[in-house]
């Protein structure tokens, strides 16, 4: 166990807020497919008991550091979104979310510019107020599932850019290494997978750590569960249609009802996407039929209540799946500027479209054939504040 130096980190944060930061060297991501820091794939949504949370990038160009990530929430039982971005920390590098149970959410600010560590903030009242937690003196991986919280204990699991997985108890002042890509690749299940990199981390509803990655051996799913001091293979067996393909864990998250994974099998024109659901920590899975991606790749992948999921592809198409074992269903053409989808119950969905400082929410009813404009939120963007 090693303690994190907080005084130096606080001074670094103050210097960053006060003035211009010198760009930090780019860190190598944990996966070959992972986009560069703060890239659009971090635009996503997740559902907790409190409601739905969504994060999108708004403002101007990345090159001029005028890209600002924003957090919105839609409380359970309502249809209205509210801006709840945590204040006071530069978020040009992207936001990573971890549901903490009840009305709690933990947000990690990926390092950007002169920031060399990951500030953490927590809310316990649906985003009305935020307080500092941590920080983590390393860079979170540039993937949506780089941070996870155990609803019961509040323990955090973090996946870093160098492929290290670390964990911390509430307070988050002291972190310990749980595994690295190299050590996990050297275990028996890691060797069977031919683990090439780590792409996701989560904690099951009972607190078991799960790590997901890319297997270099065809037909193997790289999901690993920590039991005591050892790791076991916890990925689903693949259907015959994709059993000879290389598999990558695209998303891996837990909900009150269990664990959900999105898997890509194959590459290029042969690539397919599968949803997978487990209610027992990865011992048993229910898989969706494969969805052919026809040469595209997911550019945003989101989760909603009841095991729902939705993706946007690089071809601009959208698909939704309504729960364990169901099939993917195409959605009507997306409104211009759609950054991510927030799936709802029964196949309903909200499309969150961005134009500079304006977020437009478009709603689709279950089985609907057209999007209806539901809400417009003007976000005050302080252009030039990060340079």
N, C-alpha and C positions, 0 to 999 in steps of 0.2 A: 504494500500500500504506500502511496506517496501523496503528500499533501500538495495542494496547488498554491502557488504564491499569489496572494490576493492584492497586496499593496501595490506591487509593480503593475499588475493588471489594471487596477483602478486608475493609476496615473496614465497608463497608456490609453485607456478609454477617454479620460478627460482631455488628453492631447488631441485625440481624434475628433471629439465633439467640438473643441475650440477652434480647430483650424484644418488646414489641408493635410491629408495623409499621403505618404509616398506609397505607390502601388507595391503590394507585396508580391514576391515571386509566386508564380502559379504552382499550385500543388498538384501532383499527379493523382487523379481520381482512382477509386477502387475498382472501376470496371471500364472495359474498353468502350462500351456504348455510352457511358455517362457523359453528359454535356458539360461544357466549361462552367465555371463558377457563376451562379445566379442565372443559369439558362432556363428557358421556359418550362422544362420538364418538372421543375419544382412547383409549378402552378397545379394545385390539387385541392381536393376537399376531403374531409373526414367527418364521420358522425359519432357523437358521443351521446350519453343520456341527456346532456343539457341541450343538444341541438346539433346543427351542422356548422362547421367552420370551413372557410375557403381562403386560400392565399393566391394572389396574383401579382404580377409585376406591372407597375404603372409609370407614367411619366414619359421621359425621353430616352435618348440613346444610352447604351452601355458604355460606348467609347467616351462620352462626355460625363459619365458617372451621374446621369440624370435618371437612372432607372431605380425606382423605389418600390420595394415589396410591401404590399398592403394585406391586412388581415380583416376578414369580414365574418360575422356570425349571424345565423338565423336560428333563434331559440326554438326549442321543440314546441310544436303546437301553433307556430306562427308562420307567416309567409314573407315577412319583411326582413331584409338584410340590414345590418348596421356595421359601420366602420369601427373596428376596435384595435387597430394597429398599436402595439406597445410603443410608448414614446421614449425619446432620449437616447436611442442607439442607432448607429448607421446600419441600414439593412440592404445596402446595394448588392451584397453577396447572396442574398436569398434568405427566406425564412423556412424553418423546418418545424413541424408541429408534432406534439405528443399529447394525446388525451390522457388526463389524469384522473378521470372519474368524476361523478357528480357534476359540478359546474366548473371544474378545473381544466386548465390547458397550460402546457409548458411550451414555450417557444424558444427555439435556438436561432441565433443570428449568425449565419455563416460569415467567416472573416472576409473582408474586402478592404481595398486600399491599404492603410497602415495597420489595420486591426489584425492581430496575429493569433487571437484566441476566440472562443465562442461564448459570448454572453448568453445567459439563460434568464428568462423572465417567466413568471407564473401568475395566473389569475385564478381566483376561486369564486368569482361572481360573474361569469359569462363575459369577461373582458371589460367590465366597468372600471376596474382598478388592477394595476399590475405592480409586482414587486420583484426585485432582483433575486436570483438564485444562482448558486454556483460561484464563479464561472468555470467553464472547462477550458484549460489552457492548451487547446489543440483545435484543429479545424474539423468540423463535421464534414462527412462525405457529402458530395453534391448529388444526393438521392433523396426522394421524399421520405423514405423510411430509415433515416440515419439516426433518429431519436425515438425512443419508446419509453413509456412509463407503465409501471404495474399498478392497476387501480387499487389493489388492496394495500400494498406496502408503500407505494409512492416511490419505489426504487426506479432509477433511470438506467437505460442502456443506450450507449452512444456508439455509432460507427464512424470512424475517422477516415480522413483522406488516404492514409497509408495502409488501410485495411485492418486496423486494430479495433477491437471491440472492447469498450470500457464500461464499467458499471459503478454506480454510486447510490448511497442511501440518502433519504431526505436531508436537506441542507446542502447536499451536493458540493461540499467543500473538499472531499477526499475521494479520489477515483482509483480503482484498481483495474488492471488488465485482465479481461476474461479470456481473450483469445486473439490471435493474429491470423491473417490469411495463411501465413507460412506454417504456424503450429497446427492450425486446423487441417491444412492440406496434408500434414504428416500423419494424421490419425487414420485408423482403418477406414471409416466412412469417407474421409477426405480423399484418400488414395483411390477408393472405388469411384468416386466422382471425378477425380482429376481436377480438383478445385483450382480454378484459374484466378478468381477474385471474389470479393464479397460485395454484395449490392444492396443488402437490406438487413435490418435487425428489428426484432420485436420481442415482447414479453407476453406470454399467454395469460389468460385471465387468472391462472393459478400462480403466475410469476416465473414460469420456466423460460429461460432465454432461448430464443430461436434466431439463427443466422441463416441468411440466404445468399446464394452466389451463383456463379457460372461454372458448369461442369465441362471439362474438355473431353470426357468420355461420353459417347452418344448413349441416349436412353436413360440417363441418370438425372434425377432432380436434386439439386444442391440445397436442401434444407436440413439443418442440423440442430438438434436439441441438446441442451446441457443437462445432464443428470449427475448430481454429485460433482465429481472432478473429471468426468468423462463426457464425450460427445457421442451421440448416436445419430444415425441417419433417420430423418423424420419427413422426408419428401414423399409425395405420392408416386405410385407406379403409373406409367404412362399408357394411354390407349395405343392399340396397335398402329393407328394411323400416323403417330408421331414417335413411335418407340425407337426408331433408329436415328433420331435427330439430336443435335446438341441443344441443351436446355439452359435457360437463364431465368433466374428469379427476378422479375421486373418490379413487383411490389410484394410486401409481406407485412401484414398488420393484424392486430387483434381487436376484437369487439367484445362486448359483454357476452355474446353468444358463442365465441370461438375465434378461430384464426382464418384469415382469408389471404390467398396468394394469387398473383397474376403471373403466369409463366409464358415465356416465348420459347417456341420450339422451332429449330431450323433457322435459316438465314435467307436473305434476298427474297426472291419470288416464292420460295417454298416455306417462308416463315408463317407460323400460326400462333395464336394467342389462346390460352386456356385459363379459366377461372378454377380455383380449388378451395374447398372449404373443409375445415377440420374442427370438431367440437371437443377433441380430447388431446390437444397439444401436439398433433402431428402423427399420432398412431394410426388413425384412419382418415381417409379423405374422400370427398365427393368431388368429381371433376365435371366441368362443362364439356360439351362437344368443342372441338377445335374451331377457332375462327380464322379463316385464311386472311392474311393481311395484304395480299396481292402486291407485294413489293414495297409497301409502306411500313412505317414503324410507329409505335405509340408516341405521341408528343405530350400527352397529359393523361394521367390515369387517376381516377378518384373513387372513393368509397362512400356509400350512403347507409341508411338504416336497413336492418333486416338482411344484411349480407349482399346488398346491391352494389354494383360497380359500373363504371362508365369510362370509356376511353375516347380520346380524339386522336386520329392518326395524322401523320405528316402529309397525307393526301387531303386532309380537311374533312374526313368522314368521321361520324360519331356512332358508337355502338353502346348498348346498355344491356346489362344482365341483371335479373331481378332476384337471384338467390341461388342457393346450393342446387346444382344439377340442372339448372335451366339453361336455355340456349341464348346466345347473343342475338340482339335485335337491332337492326339499323334505325337510327333516328333521322328525322327530316333534315334537310340541309341546314347547317348551322348559321346563326346570324353573323354578320361580319364582325371580326375582331374577337370572336369567342376564344377565351384563354383557357377555361376549364369548365367542367360540368359538375353540378352538385346533384347526384341522383337522389330521388326520393322514393317513397313506398309505391309499390305497384307499377313501377315503370315511369312515374313522373320524373321530371328533371328540370333544373334551372341551368341555363347557359349564362355564364358570366363573361360579358363582352367588354373589352377595354379599348378606349381611345384616349391616349394621353392621361388626363386627370379625370376622366369620366368613366364610371362603371355603369353599364346598362344590364339589367337582369331580365332575361327572357324566360318565360315559363312554358313548359310543355306538359299537358295533362296525360295521364296514362292512356296509351293507345292513340294519342293525338297526332295530327298530321301537319300542324303548323305551330310555330312559336309565337307567343303573345308577349308584347312588352309589358313587364310588370313593375319595374322600378328603375329610377335613375339616381345615382349617387355621385355628387361632385366632390372629389377628394382634393383638399388643398395641398398641392405639390410645391415644395420649395426648391425650384430649379436653381442649380448652382450651389446648393448648400453643402454638397459633398466634394467640391473641388477647391 
